[in-house]
């Protein structure tokens, strides 16, 4: 115990200050003094980045764990040898023999979760869900909505989860469905935002299969070089591409919606593309130079709304039929059931028309299978390349274009579409009778290298199924994906998605409990 004294001994690391009542700063023995004790501030030891890295040892991700396990298998190392190697090669202080042993024990689960999409490769660990029945029921509901092609959003997931919480008689404080919970739920089940394109979502897939069978029957006996498809599309020829590469966000341009209609027509082998048919609003646009379309080498029509009408289509059919008569050729023309597709039947002798069933063209019409999309993409590429010439010439509006130039560029784009692109789009629709013949031929005359690849895929599939079947933890109560044991199932056309059940909370919980009982 330190005692007051006239002489104050300074002892590190403390500093003592004597304050006397008199004028002298010195502390005399007969003079009362007040002694204050002050701690000198500690000097903070500076740390290097290496020390920080050692202090913060980040857990390895699933991809890193799988890489280490694959290396151990490939080089036939023991767990101790594997740990020692990776300690010296990038994972100092993060890989021990105990870690490797634990990863080997959970290897099937780790690989299964990554392969199934239940966890990303960047995930470090899988945490068991707190209420697996609620999680499983909600996952079933999401799968049902997806099978019915119904939209799913984060707020909708929260609303359904609240109903399931009420059905399970859970208190509100037991689980709160915050934005963080929604993000984790989407991550656990590989849910991502996707834009729904086209009109295919309103189509009954069973009807699509029936339509494909009907069209194959219609095409039987026809040479595919004589089978054509025609379809109209809107062509906004003044529209400038409103996206691209930049270092920061840029303001967009006002879209010019000046439109004309274009009819594309091509055969099933891609060897013949009929010249484009244009429909605009003016008989002689100013850019035509007082000439008509046919004088400029264009198949050109006009009307007030720049759209396909019965009159325009009838005239086009008669011109096309006259071409076929000159070459003594008969063709089969596939069309959708658009009301403007009308013609005088007595005037058409060399063209047989077959209509697609209503509302099925997104699946069975070749022009909608990518040909029109390819045409417009090439056109916009040509417009961008053309803007470089205008830029070199010092033009103010480098994207300025008139109707004639747009039509000529689109004709150039139409000619540049590859034959293989058109043939692949036809094949993609599944309406060609050669699809079944080619499938049978491949099945009866499989080449050795193809057989080897199929066998390798089969082995990989069996390993994946084994991993998924043995996954454990709290996630084992979630519905397992449908396992495929035969590679032939992957080569056949998938059936239309089905959903059995009313989607009610009690029904979903019942299904989850049945799954738990089977396990």
C-alpha positions in Angstrom: 0.0 0.0 0.0 1.4 3.3 -1.0 1.6 6.0 1.7 1.7 9.8 1.4 5.2 11.3 1.7 6.9 14.5 0.9 9.0 12.7 -1.5 7.1 11.0 -4.3 8.6 8.1 -6.0 7.6 7.7 -9.6 7.0 4.1 -10.5 6.2 3.2 -14.1 3.8 2.7 -15.6 2.0 5.2 -13.4 2.6 8.9 -12.9 1.9 10.6 -9.6 1.1 14.3 -9.3 1.4 16.2 -6.0 -0.7 19.3 -5.6 0.2 21.3 -2.4 -1.9 24.0 -0.7 1.0 26.5 -0.7 2.7 28.5 -3.4 5.6 26.1 -3.6 5.1 23.3 -6.1 7.2 21.1 -3.9 5.5 18.9 -1.4 6.9 19.5 2.1 6.3 17.0 5.0 4.3 19.5 7.1 2.2 20.6 4.2 -1.0 18.8 3.3 -1.1 17.6 -0.2 -3.5 16.0 -2.5 -2.0 13.2 -4.6 -3.7 12.3 -7.9 -2.9 9.1 -9.7 -2.9 9.1 -13.5 -2.5 6.2 -15.8 -0.3 6.8 -18.8 -2.2 6.0 -22.0 -1.3 2.7 -23.4 0.3 2.7 -26.8 -1.7 0.6 -29.2 0.4 -1.9 -30.9 0.3 -1.7 -34.6 -0.7 -4.8 -36.4 0.1 -5.8 -39.9 -2.3 -7.2 -42.5 -0.7 -10.6 -42.0 -1.7 -10.4 -38.3 -5.3 -9.5 -39.3 -5.5 -12.4 -41.7 -4.3 -14.8 -39.0 -6.9 -13.3 -36.5 -9.7 -13.6 -39.1 -9.6 -17.1 -40.4 -12.4 -17.3 -42.8 -14.2 -20.6 -43.2 -13.6 -22.5 -46.4 -16.4 -22.5 -49.0 -18.0 -25.7 -50.3 -16.1 -25.3 -53.6 -12.8 -25.1 -51.7 -13.7 -28.1 -49.6 -14.6 -30.1 -52.7 -11.3 -29.0 -54.4 -9.3 -30.3 -51.4 -11.2 -33.6 -51.3 -10.7 -34.1 -55.0 -7.0 -33.4 -54.6 -6.8 -36.0 -51.8 -8.6 -38.6 -53.9 -6.5 -37.9 -57.1 -3.2 -38.1 -55.3 -4.2 -40.9 -52.8 -3.1 -38.9 -49.8 -4.1 -39.5 -46.2 -6.0 -36.9 -44.3 -2.9 -35.8 -42.4 -0.9 -35.5 -45.7 -3.7 -33.5 -47.3 -3.9 -31.1 -44.4 -0.1 -30.6 -44.3 -0.1 -29.9 -48.1 -2.8 -27.3 -48.1 -1.4 -25.7 -45.0 1.7 -24.8 -47.1 -0.3 -24.0 -50.3 -2.7 -21.2 -49.6 -4.7 -22.3 -46.6 -2.3 -21.7 -43.7 -4.1 -22.2 -40.3 -7.4 -23.1 -42.0 -7.0 -26.8 -42.8 -6.2 -29.4 -40.2 -6.6 -33.2 -40.2 -9.7 -32.8 -38.1 -11.2 -30.5 -40.7 -10.5 -32.9 -43.5 -12.0 -35.8 -41.5 -15.2 -33.8 -41.0 -15.4 -32.9 -44.7 -14.9 -36.6 -45.7 -17.7 -37.5 -43.3 -20.1 -34.9 -44.8 -18.8 -35.2 -48.4 -21.9 -36.7 -49.9 -24.1 -34.0 -48.2 -21.8 -31.2 -49.4 -21.7 -32.4 -53.0 -25.4 -33.2 -53.0 -26.4 -29.8 -51.8 -24.2 -28.0 -54.4 -25.4 -30.2 -57.2 -29.0 -29.9 -56.3 -28.9 -26.1 -56.1 -29.8 -26.1 -52.4 -26.5 -24.4 -51.6 -24.1 -22.3 -53.7 -20.5 -23.2 -54.2 -19.6 -20.0 -52.2 -21.5 -21.3 -49.2 -19.4 -22.1 -46.1 -21.8 -24.1 -44.0 -25.4 -25.3 -44.0 -27.5 -24.2 -41.1 -30.5 -26.4 -40.2 -33.8 -24.6 -40.5 -35.6 -23.9 -37.2 -39.1 -25.0 -38.4 -38.5 -27.7 -41.1 -42.2 -28.5 -41.5 -43.0 -24.8 -42.3 -40.0 -24.7 -44.6 -41.0 -27.9 -46.4 -44.6 -26.9 -46.8 -43.6 -23.5 -48.2 -41.2 -25.2 -50.6 -44.0 -27.5 -51.8 -46.2 -24.5 -52.4 -43.5 -22.8 -54.4 -43.1 -25.9 -56.6 -46.9 -26.0 -57.1 -47.0 -22.4 -58.2 -44.1 -22.9 -60.6 -45.8 -26.0 -62.1 -48.9 -23.9 -62.7 -46.8 -21.1 -64.3 -48.1 -18.7 -61.6 -46.0 -15.7 -60.5 -44.1 -15.9 -57.2 -42.7 -12.9 -55.4 -41.1 -12.2 -52.0 -44.2 -10.6 -50.5 -46.3 -13.5 -51.7 -43.9 -16.0 -50.0 -44.1 -14.0 -46.8 -48.0 -14.0 -46.9 -48.1 -17.8 -47.4 -45.5 -18.3 -44.7 -47.6 -16.3 -42.2 -50.6 -18.6 -43.0 -48.5 -21.7 -42.5 -47.2 -20.3 -39.2 -50.8 -19.8 -38.1 -51.7 -23.4 -39.2 -48.8 -24.8 -37.1 -50.1 -22.7 -34.1 -46.7 -21.0 -33.8 -46.5 -17.7 -31.9 -45.7 -14.6 -33.9 -42.4 -14.2 -32.0 -41.3 -17.7 -32.9 -40.3 -16.7 -36.4 -40.5 -13.4 -38.2 -40.4 -13.2 -41.9 -38.1 -10.3 -42.5 -36.4 -9.4 -45.7 -33.3 -11.2 -44.5 -35.4 -14.4 -44.0 -36.8 -14.1 -47.5 -33.4 -13.7 -49.0 -32.1 -16.8 -47.2 -35.2 -18.8 -48.2 -34.5 -17.9 -51.9 -30.9 -18.8 -51.5 -31.6 -22.2 -49.9 -34.0 -23.1 -52.7 -32.2 -21.5 -55.6 -35.0 -19.1 -56.4 -34.0 -16.2 -58.7 -35.9 -13.5 -60.5 -36.7 -14.4 -64.1 -38.5 -12.3 -66.7 -41.4 -14.2 -68.2 -41.1 -13.9 -72.0 -43.6 -14.6 -74.8 -47.0 -16.1 -74.5 -46.1 -19.7 -73.9 -47.3 -19.5 -70.3 -51.0 -19.4 -71.4 -50.7 -22.6 -73.5 -51.7 -26.1 -72.4 -48.7 -28.3 -73.0 -50.8 -31.3 -73.6 -52.3 -29.5 -76.6 -48.9 -28.7 -77.8 -48.0 -32.4 -77.9 -51.2 -33.2 -79.8 -50.5 -30.4 -82.3 -47.0 -31.6 -83.0 -48.3 -35.1 -83.8 -51.0 -33.6 -86.1 -48.4 -31.5 -87.9 -46.1 -34.4 -88.4 -49.0 -36.3 -90.0 -49.7 -33.3 -92.3 -46.1 -33.1 -93.4 -45.9 -36.8 -94.2 -45.0 -37.4 -97.9 -43.8 -33.8 -98.5 -40.3 -32.9 -99.5 -39.0 -30.6 -96.7 -37.6 -28.3 -99.4 -41.3 -27.6 -100.4 -42.6 -27.0 -96.8 -42.7 -23.3 -95.9 -43.8 -21.3 -92.9 -44.8 -17.6 -93.1 -45.4 -15.2 -90.2 -45.8 -11.4 -89.7 -43.9 -9.3 -87.3 -43.9 -5.6 -86.3 -40.7 -3.8 -87.4 -39.9 -0.6 -85.4 -37.2 0.6 -87.8 -36.3 3.8 -86.0 -35.8 2.3 -82.6 -32.2 2.6 -81.3 -30.7 0.0 -79.0 -31.2 1.4 -75.4 -28.6 -0.8 -73.6 -24.9 -1.6 -73.9 -21.6 -1.3 -72.1 -20.6 1.7 -70.0 -18.6 2.6 -66.9 -21.7 4.1 -65.3 -25.5 4.4 -65.7 -26.5 6.5 -68.6 -29.8 8.2 -69.5 -31.8 6.5 -72.2 -33.1 7.8 -75.5 -36.7 8.4 -76.4 -38.1 5.5 -78.4 -39.4 6.2 -81.8 -42.3 3.9 -82.4 -42.6 4.4 -86.2 -43.7 0.9 -87.4 -44.1 -1.2 -90.5 -45.1 -4.8 -90.8 -42.9 -7.5 -92.3 -43.8 -11.0 -93.5 -41.0 -13.6 -93.4 -41.3 -16.9 -95.3 -38.7 -19.8 -95.5 -38.7 -23.5 -96.1 -37.9 -26.3 -93.6 -34.4 -26.9 -94.7 -33.3 -23.3 -94.8 -32.2 -23.5 -98.4 -34.9 -21.0 -99.7 -35.9 -17.7 -98.2 -38.6 -15.8 -99.9 -37.9 -12.1 -100.1 -39.4 -10.1 -97.3 -42.8 -8.5 -97.7 -43.1 -5.0 -96.3 -46.3 -3.2 -95.4 -46.1 0.5 -94.6 -48.5 3.5 -94.6 -47.4 5.4 -97.8 -47.6 4.4 -101.4 -44.5 6.4 -102.4 -42.5 7.5 -99.3 -40.2 10.5 -100.0 -37.1 8.4 -99.7 -38.4 6.2 -102.7 -37.8 9.2 -105.0 -41.2 9.1 -106.7 -40.8 5.4 -107.4 -42.9 2.5 -106.3 -41.7 -0.4 -104.2 -41.4 -3.0 -107.0 -39.2 -0.5 -109.0 -36.7 -0.6 -106.2 -36.7 -4.4 -106.0 -39.0 -4.6 -102.9 -42.1 -6.7 -102.2 -44.0 -3.7 -100.9 -47.6 -3.0 -99.9 -49.2 -0.2 -98.0 -52.4 0.6 -96.1 -53.5 3.1 -93.5 -52.4 1.1 -90.4 -49.4 -0.7 -91.9 -50.7 -4.0 -91.0 -51.6 -7.3 -92.8 -55.1 -7.3 -94.2 -57.1 -9.8 -96.2 -56.5 -7.8 -99.3 -52.8 -7.6 -98.9 -52.4 -11.3 -98.1 -54.6 -12.3 -101.0 -52.5 -10.3 -103.4 -49.3 -11.7 -101.9 -50.6 -15.3 -102.2 -51.5 -14.8 -105.8 -48.0 -13.5 -106.6 -46.4 -16.4 -104.8 -48.6 -18.9 -106.5 -47.7 -17.4 -109.9 -44.0 -18.0 -109.1 -44.7 -21.6 -108.3 -46.6 -22.1 -111.5 -43.7 -20.8 -113.6 -41.5 -23.5 -112.1 -44.2 -26.1 -112.0 -43.8 -26.5 -108.3 -46.3 -27.2 -105.5 -45.6 -26.2 -101.9 -47.1 -26.6 -98.4 -47.5 -23.4 -96.5 -47.9 -23.4 -92.7 -49.8 -20.4 -91.2 -51.2 -19.3 -87.9 -55.0 -18.6 -87.7 -54.7 -14.8 -87.9 -57.9 -13.3 -89.3 -56.1 -11.5 -92.0 -54.9 -14.7 -93.7 -57.6 -14.8 -96.4 -57.4 -15.4 -100.1 -59.5 -16.4 -103.1 -59.2 -20.2 -103.1 -60.0 -20.5 -106.8 -57.0 -18.3 -107.7 -54.5 -20.5 -105.7 -53.6 -23.8 -107.3 -50.0 -24.6 -106.4 -50.0 -23.7 -102.7 -51.6 -25.9 -100.0 -52.2 -24.1 -96.8 -52.3 -25.8 -93.3 -53.2 -23.7 -90.3 -51.8 -24.2 -86.8 -54.3 -24.6 -84.0 -55.1 -21.4 -82.1 -52.7 -20.1 -79.4 -50.0 -22.8 -80.0 -47.7 -20.9 -82.3 -45.1 -20.0 -79.5 -44.3 -23.7 -79.5 -44.9 -25.0 -83.0 -44.3 -22.1 -85.4 -40.7 -22.1 -86.7 -40.7 -18.3 -87.3 -41.4 -17.8 -83.6 -38.8 -20.3 -82.6 -35.9 -17.8 -83.2 -35.9 -16.9 -86.9 -37.6 -13.5 -86.4 -35.5 -12.8 -83.3 -32.3 -13.5 -85.2 -33.5 -11.3 -88.1 -34.0 -8.3 -85.8 -30.8 -8.9 -83.9 -28.7 -8.8 -87.1 -30.6 -5.7 -88.2 -29.7 -3.8 -85.0 -26.1 -4.9 -85.4 -26.0 -3.5 -88.9 -27.5 -0.2 -87.7 -24.8 0.1 -85.0 -22.0 -0.6 -87.5 -23.6 2.0 -89.9 -23.5 4.6 -87.1 -19.7 4.4 -87.2 -19.7 5.7 -90.8 -22.0 8.5 -89.8 -19.7 9.3 -86.8 -16.7 9.5 -89.1 -18.6 11.8 -91.4 -19.4 14.2 -88.6 -23.2 13.7 -88.6 -25.1 15.0 -85.6 -27.5 12.1 -85.3 -25.5 9.1 -86.1 -28.5 6.8 -85.9 -30.6 8.7 -88.4 -32.1 6.4 -91.0 -35.0 6.6 -93.5 -37.5 4.0 -94.5 -35.8 2.8 -97.6 -32.4 2.4 -95.9 -34.1 0.4 -93.1 -35.8 -1.9 -95.5 -32.6 -2.5 -97.4 -30.7 -3.2 -94.2 -33.4 -5.7 -93.1 -33.1 -7.4 -96.5 -29.4 -7.6 -95.9 -30.0 -9.1 -92.5 -32.4 -11.6 -93.9 -29.9 -12.8 -96.5 -27.2 -13.2 -93.8 -29.2 -15.7 -91.7 -27.5 -19.0 -92.0 -29.3 -22.1 -93.4 -28.4 -24.0 -90.3 -30.1 -21.4 -88.1 -33.4 -21.8 -89.9 -33.1 -25.6 -90.0 -32.4 -25.7 -86.3 -35.4 -23.5 -85.5 -37.7 -25.9 -87.6 -36.2 -28.9 -85.8 -36.7 -27.2 -82.4 -40.5 -27.0 -82.9 -40.8 -30.8 -83.1 -43.2 -30.7 -86.0 -41.0 -32.3 -88.6 -41.6 -36.1 -89.2 -37.9 -36.6 -89.6 -37.5 -36.0 -85.8 -38.9 -39.4 -85.0 -37.0 -41.1 -87.8 -33.8 -39.6 -86.7 -34.4 -40.5 -83.1 -35.1 -44.2 -84.1 -32.0 -44.2 -86.3 -29.8 -42.9 -83.4 -31.2 -45.5 -81.1 -30.5 -48.3 -83.5 -27.1 -47.1 -84.7 -25.4 -45.4 -81.8 -21.7 -44.7 -82.4 -19.2 -46.0 -79.9 -18.1 -42.5 -78.7 -21.7 -41.6 -78.1 -22.3 -44.8 -76.2 -19.3 -44.0 -74.0 -20.6 -40.5 -73.3 -24.1 -41.8 -72.4 -22.5 -44.4 -70.1 -20.4 -41.7 -68.4 -23.5 -39.5 -68.0 -25.4 -42.5 -66.5 -22.7 -43.1 -63.9 -22.6 -39.4 -63.0 -26.4 -39.5 -62.6 -26.3 -42.4 -60.3 -23.7 -40.7 -58.1 -25.8 -37.6 -57.9 -28.9 -39.6 -57.0 -26.9 -41.4 -54.2 -25.8 -38.1 -52.8 -29.3 -36.6 -52.8 -30.7 -39.7 -51.2 -28.3 -39.5 -48.3 -28.5 -35.8 -47.5 -29.1 -35.3 -43.8 -29.6 -32.5 -41.2 -32.7 -30.4 -40.8 -33.0 -30.2 -44.6 -33.9 -33.9 -44.8 -37.6 -33.0 -44.2 -37.8 -31.0 -47.3 -39.2 -32.8 -50.4 -36.5 -34.4 -52.4 -36.3 -33.7 -56.1 -37.5 -36.4 -58.5 -34.5 -38.7 -59.0 -33.8 -40.0 -62.5 -32.2 -43.4 -62.7 -32.3 -44.0 -66.4 -30.5 -41.8 -68.9 -33.2 -42.5 -71.4 -35.6 -40.5 -69.3 -33.5 -37.4 -69.9 -33.6 -37.9 -73.7 -37.4 -38.1 -74.0 -39.6 -35.1 -74.2 -40.6 -33.9 -70.8 -44.2 -34.2 -69.7 -46.3 -31.2 -68.9 -45.8 -30.1 -65.2 -48.6 -31.2 -62.9 -49.7 -30.2 -59.5 -51.9 -32.4 -57.3 -53.6 -30.7 -54.4 -55.5 -27.6 -53.5 -52.4 -25.7 -52.1 -54.1 -25.1 -48.7 -51.9 -24.9 -45.6 -53.3 -28.1 -44.1 -52.8 -30.0 -47.4 -49.2 -28.8 -47.7 -48.4 -29.8 -44.1 -50.0 -33.2 -44.6 -47.7 -33.8 -47.6 -44.6 -32.8 -45.7 -45.5 -35.1 -42.8 -46.1 -38.0 -45.2 -42.7 -37.4 -46.6 -41.2 -37.4 -43.1 -42.9 -40.7 -42.3 -41.6 -42.4 -45.4 -38.0 -41.4 -44.4 
